[in-house]
Amino acid sequence: MEQKLKLKNEIFETIKNLAEDNTLLVDEETSLIGEAGLLDSMKLVELCLTLEDRASDIGFEFDWTSDSAMSKSRGMFRTAGALCNEFISQMEAKT
């Protein structure tokens, strides 16, 4: 449980650092893409590459290229919380 919280905080901090206004509070409901999204497409790719590197450090391969990844209704990039949950889910399934 402690590792999950640490990872979630790490991901939130990474998102905050990539945002145009890094003074914003990033939480479970922070929108990442779309009209109210915090990240533009280049920052989103940068986030994904950072998460790939972090996953490699942990010992698994983070797949952010699935067909549903960019879905506004169910994709992992709709909120910071959804992204964290997907990252942790993939970690648990592959480690």
N, C-alpha and C positions, 0 to 999 in steps of 0.2 A: 504494500500500500504506500509506503514511504517513497519507493522508487517512482510510482505512478504520479504522485504529487510533485515530486522533484522534476520529472519530465514535463508535466503540464506547465509548471512555472517556467521552465526553460523555454518551452515553445511559446508561451505568452510573451516572454521577454524578447525572444527573437522577432516575433511579430511586431512588437512595440518598436524595436530598433529599426525595423524595415519601413515603418510607416512614415509618412511625410511629417506628421506631428507626433514625435515620440514622447510627448508628455501625456498622451492619452492613456487611460486605463484600459487594459485588454483583459477581458474576462470571457466566460463561457459563451455569452450571447453576442460578442463582438462580431459583426458582419465582415467577412473577408473579401467577398467578390460582389459584383452587381452595383447597382446605383449607389447604395449606401456603404459599399465595401471600403475597407481600409487600405487595400493593396491594389496597385495597378498590375497589369499582366507581367511586367518585368520583375516587379517585387515578388509576385507570387511564384514565379519560376525560381528566383533567388531563395525564397523560403523553402521550396521543394528540394533544391539542391543541398541546402543546409540540413534539412531533415534526412536526406539520403546519407549524408556524411555522418550524422549523429547515429542513425540506425546501424551503419557499418561499424561504428565504434562499439555499439551494444552487441552486435553479432547477428543482425538480420538485414534483409533487403526491403526497404520501404518502397511500396508500389503506389505511386501517385498518378499513374497513367490509366487507371481503369475507365471503362466506358461511362460509368456513373459519377466519376470524380467531379466533373464540372456541372452536374445537375443542380439547378437552383433549389429544387425541393428536397433532394436527398443526398447530394454530393458532400464529400468530406470538406470542401472549401467554403461551405455556406456560412459557418461560424468558427471561431477559434476553438470552441468546445468540441464541435464535430470533428475538426482536424485532430485535436488531441486524442479524442476517443478512438479514431481510426488508427492513428499512429500506435497507441498502446495496444489496441486489438491485434494489429499486425505483429507487434513485438511479441505478445503473448502466444500467438499462433505459431511463430517461427523460432522461438528460442527455447 
